[in-house]
Amino acid sequence: MPESHPSTSAWSPLKHSVFRAIWLATVVSNLGTWIQNVGAAWLMTSLSPSALMVALIQTAASLPMFLLSLPAGALADVIDRRKLLLFTQTFLFRDYPEAKSPKPNKQV
C-alpha cells in the first residue's frame, strides 16, 4: 500500500510570514538591480554609440557576482553563519552615515 503524503504546493512556503517577507525583499532587491543594469546600459548608449562600451558596462555589473558567488558560498558553508552575517552587515553599514549625509554642492 503506498504511503500517503500531505499535498504540498509550490506556494506553501509563502504561508510562513518570515519566509514571505524575505522572499518579497529578495524580489524587490533583484528588481532594483535589474532596473539599475538596464538604466546603466541605456545611459551608455546615450553617451556613446559604441556597442563595446555597452558590453563593458554589462560586464562590470555582472562580473563581480560571477567571480565571487562560488567562493562566497563555500565560505558561508565553512564559517559560522551568524558571525559571517554580523561581519558583512557591519562592513556594509560602516559607510551608511557617509552615504546619508548631504554632499556640499560645489558650483564654479
C-alpha positions as CSV (number, residue, x, y, z in Angstrom):
1,M,0.0,0.0,0.0
2,P,1.6,3.3,-1.0
3,E,2.2,5.9,1.7
4,S,0.1,9.0,1.5
5,H,1.9,12.3,1.7
6,P,0.2,15.5,2.6
7,S,-0.4,17.5,-0.6
8,T,2.1,20.4,-0.8
9,S,2.1,23.1,-3.4
10,A,4.8,25.3,-4.7
11,W,3.1,28.2,-2.8
12,S,3.1,26.5,0.6
13,P,6.3,28.1,1.9
14,L,4.7,31.5,1.4
15,K,2.3,30.7,4.2
16,H,5.1,31.5,6.7
17,S,5.3,35.2,7.3
18,V,9.1,35.3,7.8
19,F,9.8,33.4,4.6
20,R,7.3,35.6,2.7
21,A,9.0,38.8,4.0
22,I,12.4,37.6,3.0
23,W,11.2,36.3,-0.4
24,L,9.5,39.6,-1.1
25,A,12.6,41.6,-0.1
26,T,14.7,39.5,-2.4
27,V,12.3,40.0,-5.3
28,V,12.3,43.8,-4.8
29,S,16.1,43.8,-4.5
30,N,16.6,41.9,-7.7
31,L,14.1,44.1,-9.5
32,G,16.1,47.2,-8.4
33,T,19.3,45.5,-9.6
34,W,17.8,44.7,-13.0
35,I,16.5,48.3,-13.3
36,Q,19.9,49.7,-12.5
37,N,21.6,47.4,-15.0
38,V,19.2,48.4,-17.8
39,G,19.5,52.1,-16.8
40,A,23.3,51.9,-16.9
41,A,23.3,50.3,-20.3
42,W,20.7,52.7,-21.6
43,L,22.8,55.7,-20.4
44,M,25.9,54.3,-22.0
45,T,24.0,54.0,-25.4
46,S,23.1,57.7,-24.9
47,L,26.7,58.7,-24.1
48,S,28.4,56.6,-26.7
49,P,27.0,54.6,-29.7
50,S,29.8,52.0,-29.2
51,A,28.5,48.5,-28.6
52,L,31.8,47.8,-26.8
53,M,31.1,50.4,-24.2
54,V,27.6,48.9,-23.5
55,A,29.1,45.5,-23.3
56,L,31.8,46.7,-20.8
57,I,29.1,48.3,-18.6
58,Q,27.2,45.0,-18.6
59,T,30.4,43.1,-17.8
60,A,31.3,45.4,-15.0
61,A,27.8,44.9,-13.5
62,S,27.8,41.1,-13.7
63,L,31.4,40.1,-13.3
64,P,31.7,40.6,-9.5
65,M,28.7,38.3,-8.9
66,F,30.0,35.8,-11.4
67,L,33.5,35.7,-9.8
68,L,32.6,35.9,-6.1
69,S,29.4,33.8,-5.8
70,L,31.1,30.4,-5.7
71,P,33.9,31.3,-3.2
72,A,31.3,33.2,-1.1
73,G,29.1,30.1,-1.0
74,A,32.0,27.9,0.0
75,L,33.0,30.4,2.7
76,A,29.4,30.5,4.0
77,D,29.4,26.7,4.4
78,V,32.7,26.7,6.4
79,I,32.2,29.8,8.7
80,D,29.6,30.3,11.4
81,R,26.7,32.0,9.6
82,R,25.9,34.3,12.4
83,K,29.4,35.7,12.6
84,L,29.6,36.0,8.8
85,L,26.3,37.9,8.7
86,L,27.4,40.2,11.5
87,F,30.7,40.9,9.7
88,T,29.1,41.6,6.4
89,Q,26.3,43.8,7.8
90,T,28.9,45.8,9.9
91,F,31.1,46.1,6.8
92,L,28.1,47.4,4.7
93,F,26.8,49.6,7.5
94,R,30.1,51.4,8.1
95,D,29.6,53.7,5.0
96,Y,25.9,54.4,5.8
97,P,26.4,57.8,7.6
98,E,28.7,58.9,4.8
99,A,26.2,58.0,2.1
100,K,23.3,59.5,4.0
101,S,24.9,62.9,4.7
102,P,24.3,65.6,2.1
103,K,27.3,66.5,0.0
104,P,28.2,70.1,-0.4
105,N,27.2,71.4,-3.8
106,K,30.4,72.9,-5.3
107,Q,29.4,75.1,-8.3
108,V,32.0,77.1,-10.1
